[in-house]
Amino acid sequence: MIDIKVPARICFYGDHQDYLGLPVIAGTIDRYIHIKGVPNSSKAYRFKLLDLNQEVSVSLLDDLKQVTSGDYFRSVMAILKEKGFSFAQGYDIEITGNIPLNAGLSSSSALVVAWIRFLLEAEGKDNEISDHQIGRWAYEAEVLFFDQPGGLMDQYTIAQKGLIYIDTRTGESKRLKADLGKLLVAESGVPKKTLEVLKNARVYAQKAVGTVVKVHPAFELEYATLEDYEKYVGLVPGELQGYWYATIHNYHITLEAKKELLKPNPNVPFLGDLMNRHQRILQDEIKNTPLAMAQMMEAAREAGAIGAKTIGSGGGGCMVAIVTDDVEENVKQAFLDKGAKAVYAVKLTHG
């Protein structure tokens, strides 16, 4: 039997930055996608999606030329086939998990990484491929294969696990050993609009940066300072200035968080303040936060949460809050009183 368990992820700093080639800080948590399978005598992978009460079958003889959008089983197989893998043994496979779907915790990326790990073990190559390479293949199978607007944060974080600073231009990752304190996840119950939000934010941010580069070709985002916002804002069309602000200021919030998280004893209240600043930019400039979720997070802060923000691209889904033991129950109740569907503690998983 092959038995694979892969965690969910939370982006703590750097949302809407990875598709600009700017860094992110993300971590994996103790919510999982679980895949287990046994060999069968057919020439097919036969999936039972237990949480969805669905069954899917993929023939080993499928030429993988016609893959519908979101069919990650086949896109992964197509990517691995390009790398020289063959698929000779069928399996009966069960998939289950406790990562909420379409809620910002990257259930789809967890599934993609888990499926890659399953196939690697089935091929006897699970000890030959690095976690970093698995992240790259997952990014190719989920984003590039379908020409989707997202970046590589989700796949690289989930494949490598732990709390990680990722240079999204190169994929180079730096492990951060520090803890962020006690974490709560709140499910808003507001459906996400991932691709719509990502596409709009990406296009607008790239246009904003492009207007600056057009006039100043030597300008490079990775070397941008906070002063550059004011220096160049007059070049940016009014409707794009919020995205210009978000690009520069969120980048520096992420750099501040990295600096703090590299300290032996990071200041958690300071990290919570950075999280709140990051959320206000997402909310006011990128406008990715529905009013109901903004009200939930404000209530959580009033109840004592050190920091709170949306998870993922926004437009709905989950939120994360940093809390202390003495206010944990009050913050949970504040979320619920404002309409959250569920609230629970999570822990960072390390390596």
C-alpha positions in Angstrom: 0.0 0.0 0.0 1.1 3.6 -0.7 0.0 6.1 2.0 0.6 9.8 1.4 -0.4 12.7 3.7 0.2 16.4 2.5 -0.6 19.6 4.5 -2.5 22.7 3.8 -0.8 26.1 3.6 -1.3 29.6 4.9 0.4 32.7 3.3 1.2 35.0 6.3 2.9 37.8 4.3 3.2 38.6 0.6 -0.3 37.8 -0.7 -0.6 38.9 -4.4 3.2 39.3 -4.6 4.4 36.0 -6.0 3.1 36.6 -9.5 5.2 39.8 -9.5 8.3 37.9 -8.7 8.3 39.3 -5.1 8.9 37.2 -2.0 6.3 35.5 0.3 6.3 34.0 3.7 4.1 31.0 4.0 3.7 27.9 6.1 2.1 24.5 6.2 -0.5 23.6 8.9 -1.9 20.5 10.4 -4.8 20.1 8.0 -4.2 17.4 5.3 -5.1 15.7 2.1 -4.7 11.9 2.5 -4.1 9.6 -0.5 -3.8 5.8 -0.1 -3.8 3.2 -2.8 -3.3 -0.5 -3.5 -2.3 -2.1 -6.9 -5.0 -3.4 -9.0 -5.1 -5.7 -12.1 -6.6 -3.0 -14.4 -4.7 -0.5 -16.6 -6.2 2.4 -14.7 -6.0 4.6 -11.6 -9.4 4.2 -10.0 -10.1 7.1 -7.6 -12.7 7.2 -4.8 -13.1 10.8 -3.6 -14.6 10.0 -0.3 -15.4 13.5 0.9 -17.2 14.3 -2.4 -18.8 10.8 -2.8 -17.4 10.6 -6.3 -15.5 8.1 -8.3 -13.0 8.9 -11.2 -11.0 6.6 -13.4 -7.9 7.5 -15.5 -6.6 5.0 -18.0 -2.9 4.3 -18.0 -3.2 4.4 -21.8 -4.7 7.9 -21.9 -2.5 9.9 -24.3 -3.1 13.0 -22.1 -3.6 15.2 -25.1 -7.1 16.4 -24.1 -7.1 17.5 -20.4 -10.0 19.5 -19.2 -9.4 22.5 -16.9 -8.9 21.5 -13.3 -8.2 17.8 -14.1 -5.1 17.7 -12.0 -4.8 13.9 -12.1 -4.1 14.0 -15.8 -2.1 17.3 -15.8 0.3 15.8 -13.2 0.6 12.6 -15.3 1.3 14.7 -18.4 4.0 16.7 -16.7 5.7 13.6 -15.3 5.4 11.8 -18.6 7.4 14.8 -20.1 10.0 14.1 -17.5 10.4 10.4 -18.6 8.0 8.7 -16.3 5.8 5.8 -17.4 2.7 4.5 -15.9 2.5 0.7 -15.9 0.7 -0.3 -12.7 -2.9 0.5 -12.0 -4.1 1.4 -8.4 -7.3 1.6 -6.5 -7.0 4.9 -4.7 -8.9 6.6 -1.9 -8.6 10.4 -1.3 -9.9 12.2 1.7 -9.0 15.2 3.8 -9.9 17.9 6.3 -8.8 20.9 4.3 -11.9 23.0 3.4 -12.4 23.2 -0.3 -12.2 26.5 -2.2 -11.4 28.4 1.0 -7.9 29.7 0.6 -6.0 26.9 2.3 -4.8 25.5 -1.0 -6.6 22.2 -1.1 -6.0 21.9 -4.8 -2.3 22.4 -4.5 -2.2 19.9 -1.6 -3.9 17.4 -3.9 -1.5 18.0 -6.7 1.6 17.6 -4.4 0.1 14.5 -2.9 -0.6 13.0 -6.3 2.9 13.6 -7.4 4.3 12.0 -4.3 2.0 9.0 -4.8 3.2 8.5 -8.4 6.8 8.9 -7.4 6.4 6.2 -4.8 4.6 4.0 -7.3 7.5 4.4 -9.7 10.0 3.7 -6.9 11.6 7.2 -7.2 10.3 8.8 -4.1 13.8 9.0 -2.6 15.4 10.4 -5.8 13.4 13.6 -6.2 13.9 16.7 -3.9 11.0 18.5 -2.3 12.0 21.6 -4.2 11.6 19.7 -7.5 8.2 18.3 -6.4 7.1 21.9 -5.8 8.3 22.9 -9.3 6.4 20.0 -11.0 3.3 20.8 -8.9 3.5 24.4 -10.1 3.8 23.3 -13.7 0.9 20.9 -13.4 -1.5 23.2 -11.6 -0.7 26.7 -12.9 1.4 26.6 -16.1 -0.3 23.6 -17.6 -3.7 25.4 -17.5 -2.3 28.9 -18.1 -3.7 30.1 -14.8 -2.8 33.5 -13.2 -1.4 32.3 -9.9 2.2 32.1 -8.7 4.3 29.3 -7.3 3.9 29.9 -3.5 1.3 27.3 -2.8 3.1 24.4 -4.5 6.6 25.2 -3.2 5.4 25.7 0.4 3.3 22.5 0.5 6.1 20.4 -1.0 8.8 21.7 1.3 6.7 22.1 4.5 7.4 24.3 7.4 7.5 28.1 7.6 9.3 29.4 4.5 10.5 32.6 2.9 10.3 32.0 -0.9 12.1 34.1 -3.5 9.4 33.6 -6.2 11.7 34.7 -9.1 14.0 31.7 -8.5 12.0 29.5 -6.2 14.9 29.6 -3.7 13.5 29.0 -0.3 14.8 29.9 3.2 13.4 28.0 6.2 12.3 30.1 9.1 12.4 28.2 12.4 10.5 30.8 14.5 7.0 30.3 15.6 4.1 32.7 15.0 2.3 32.0 18.2 -1.1 30.4 18.5 -3.1 30.4 15.3 -6.8 30.2 14.6 -8.4 29.6 11.2 -11.9 30.9 10.6 -14.0 29.7 7.7 -16.1 32.6 6.5 -18.6 30.7 4.5 -18.2 33.2 1.7 -17.4 31.4 -1.5 -14.0 32.3 -3.1 -13.6 33.8 -6.5 -9.9 32.8 -6.8 -9.2 33.0 -10.5 -11.2 36.2 -11.0 -9.5 37.9 -8.1 -6.1 36.7 -9.1 -6.5 37.6 -12.8 -7.7 41.2 -12.0 -5.1 41.8 -9.3 -2.3 40.4 -11.4 -3.2 42.4 -14.5 -3.7 45.7 -12.6 -0.5 45.3 -10.6 1.6 44.5 -13.7 0.1 47.4 -15.6 0.9 49.7 -12.6 4.6 48.5 -12.6 4.7 48.6 -16.4 3.8 52.3 -16.5 6.8 53.1 -14.2 9.2 50.9 -16.2 8.1 52.4 -19.5 9.4 55.8 -18.3 12.2 54.5 -16.2 13.5 51.2 -17.9 16.1 50.7 -15.2 13.5 50.4 -12.4 13.5 46.9 -10.8 10.9 45.9 -8.3 13.2 43.8 -6.1 15.2 47.0 -5.4 12.2 49.2 -4.8 12.2 51.3 -1.7 9.2 52.8 0.2 10.2 56.2 -1.1 9.8 54.9 -4.7 6.0 54.8 -4.1 5.8 58.5 -3.8 8.5 59.1 -6.3 6.7 57.3 -9.2 3.0 57.4 -8.2 2.4 60.3 -10.5 3.2 58.1 -13.4 0.6 55.6 -12.6 -3.0 56.0 -13.8 -5.4 56.9 -10.9 -7.3 53.6 -11.1 -4.1 51.6 -10.7 -2.5 53.6 -7.9 -3.9 51.4 -5.2 -2.1 48.4 -6.8 1.1 50.4 -7.1 0.8 51.2 -3.3 0.1 47.5 -2.5 3.0 46.3 -4.6 5.6 48.4 -2.9 4.3 48.4 0.7 3.4 44.7 0.9 6.8 43.9 -0.4 8.4 45.8 2.5 6.0 44.3 5.1 7.2 40.9 3.9 10.9 42.0 4.3 10.2 43.3 7.8 8.5 40.1 8.8 11.4 38.0 7.4 13.9 40.1 9.4 11.8 39.6 12.6 11.3 35.9 12.0 15.0 35.3 11.7 15.5 36.5 15.3 15.9 33.9 18.0 12.9 35.3 19.8 10.7 37.2 17.4 8.2 39.9 18.6 4.8 38.3 18.0 2.8 41.5 18.6 5.0 43.2 16.0 4.3 40.3 13.6 0.6 40.7 14.3 0.8 44.4 13.5 2.5 43.6 10.2 -0.3 41.1 9.5 -2.9 43.8 10.2 -1.1 46.3 8.0 -0.9 43.7 5.2 -4.6 43.0 5.5 -5.6 46.6 5.3 -3.7 46.9 2.1 -5.4 43.8 0.7 -8.7 45.2 1.8 -8.4 48.9 0.8 -6.1 48.8 -2.2 -6.5 45.4 -3.9 -10.1 45.2 -2.6 -10.0 41.4 -2.3 -12.0 41.2 1.0 -15.8 41.0 1.2 -17.4 43.3 3.8 -18.6 40.3 5.8 -15.0 39.0 6.2 -13.7 42.5 7.1 -16.3 42.7 9.8 -15.4 39.3 11.2 -11.7 40.2 11.4 -12.4 43.5 13.0 -14.5 41.8 15.6 -11.6 39.3 16.2 -9.2 42.1 16.8 -11.6 43.8 19.2 -11.8 40.5 21.0 -8.0 40.4 21.4 -6.5 38.9 18.3 -3.0 40.2 17.8 -3.3 40.0 14.0 -5.9 38.8 11.4 -5.9 38.5 7.6 -7.5 36.7 4.8 -5.9 33.5 3.5 -5.1 33.0 -0.2 -6.2 35.2 -3.1 -9.2 36.6 -1.3 -12.7 37.2 -2.5 -14.0 34.8 0.1 -12.7 31.7 2.0 -10.8 31.5 5.2 -9.0 33.9 7.6 -6.2 33.4 10.1 -5.7 35.1 13.4 -2.8 35.2 15.8 -4.0 34.9 19.4 -2.8 34.3 23.0 -4.2 31.6 25.2 -6.2 34.1 27.4 -8.2 35.5 24.4 -8.5 32.4 22.2 -12.1 31.6 23.2 -13.2 35.2 22.9 -11.8 35.5 19.4 -13.4 32.3 18.3 -16.7 33.5 19.6 -16.2 36.9 17.9 -15.7 35.2 14.5 -18.8 33.0 15.0 -21.0 35.9 16.2 -20.2 37.7 13.0 -21.2 34.7 10.9 -18.1 32.5 10.5 -19.1 28.9 9.8 -16.3 27.3 11.8 -13.2 28.4 13.8 -10.4 26.1 15.0 -6.8 26.1 16.2 -4.1 25.0 13.8 -0.4 24.4 14.3 2.5 25.0 11.9 4.0 21.8 10.7 7.8 21.8 10.5 9.7 19.9 7.8 
